[in-house]
């Protein structure tokens, strides 16, 4: 995510958009995962990517905050 220009403070949807732009070639990661299935800061009845949901869940973990609290390396 760091290589794609992502930061620790961005949610899963923003990260995925940056990742798609970084990879290019018309890549579109499927948004087929219901946001209500995971804890998310702006959970709605919208679908998102599984990678985005994973990103949102991981960055809430205490260990993540301890290691990456000052930013991604």
C-alpha positions, 0 to 999 in steps of 0.5 A, spaced: 500 500 500 505 504 501 508 503 494 501 505 491 501 512 495 497 509 501 497 512 508 495 509 515 490 513 516 486 512 509 480 507 509 480 501 505 476 504 499 481 510 498 487 505 499 483 500 493 482 506 489 490 508 489 492 501 488 488 500 482 491 507 479 498 505 481 497 498 478 493 501 472 492 497 465 484 498 467 485 493 473 478 494 477 478 490 483 471 486 484 467 490 490 463 484 492 463 484 499 458 487 504 461 492 508 456 490 514 460 484 514 466 487 517 467 493 522 468 499 518 468 507 520 463 508 515 459 502 514 453 502 510 450 497 505 455 498 500 459 493 497 467 493 497 473 489 496 475 484 500 482 487 501 479 494 503 475 490 508 481 487 510 485 493 511 480 496 515 480 491 520 487 490 520 489 498 522 484 497 528 488 492 531 492 494 537 499 491 534 498 495 528 497 501 531 503 500 535 508 498 529 505 503 524 502 509 529 507 513 526 506 511 518 508 506 514 515 504 512 
